[in-house]
Amino acid sequence: MSTITTTLKELEEKNKITILFACEAGSRAFGYENENSDRDIRFIYTHDLAWYLTVFPKTDVLEVNSGKVELHGWDIKKTLYLIGKSNPSIMEWFISPTIYKEAEEVKMLRELSTDCILVKPLLFHYIKMGRTNLKAQEGRSDQKGMLYALKSILFGRWILENESIPRLTLPQLLQVSSVHDHIKMQGKTLFRRETLSEPEHLIGNLEEELNQLEKKARLIKERRVMDQNRIDCVFRSIVRR
């Protein structure tokens, strides 16, 4: 962790930014990494007030690749806009088990992401991701890809039933989920990194789960809308500090 913290400080100095939040993402964020897994670090940053007072567009993304460490960050203005649209990436950052930095201001971002959650677009995101991962299984048997598809289904079911992002590990989420018993059994096999005996059976069940999720998602009448005034207030509060 000390190496990551040092890298973040160097990034701040080089780019004249303040990093408000940084976390682990990717396979390490949900416990499926191995000794060769890269580190995917995601962060939220802000500039001083003068940086925002311009009529010209500026880059609002920072990316740095350093060996097996990939850092990807979003400016606070971009972050807040995407929170208002229930961006799933940011929501998953906030539930990461490994947080490298979290400033006091992040409390406002967390509250916004909870209050502004849009169930329907989130569901369709996870449905799309699940199908993309399953499509990649055609003609091959990649257990990590199947795990990602399972993750999409578990997240989708939780969001549908609770209107929130789950704050559980994937094994915990699988345990409390109402998915088919065969999926639970095969999912536990995936978590143990053991070879599946009937991968095509699991793929078929996952496809059926995604179809059922889509049917339910299409019936949702979204009640929430982006609260632009509140988002602007949070933005002004942060950049004026």
Secondary structure, 3 states (H helix, E strand, C coil): CHHHHHHHHHHHHHHCCEEEEEEEEHHHHHCCCCCCCCEEEEEEEECCHHHHCCCCCCCCEEEEEECCEEEEEEEHHHHHHHHHCCCHHHHHHCCCCCEEEECCCHHHHHHHHHHCCCHHHHHHHHHHHHHHHHHCCCCCCCHHHHHHHHHHHHHHHHHHHHCCCCCCCHHHHHHHCCCCHHHHHHHHHHHCCCCCCCHHHHHHHHHHHHHHHHHHHHCCCCCCCCCHHHHHHHHHHHHCC
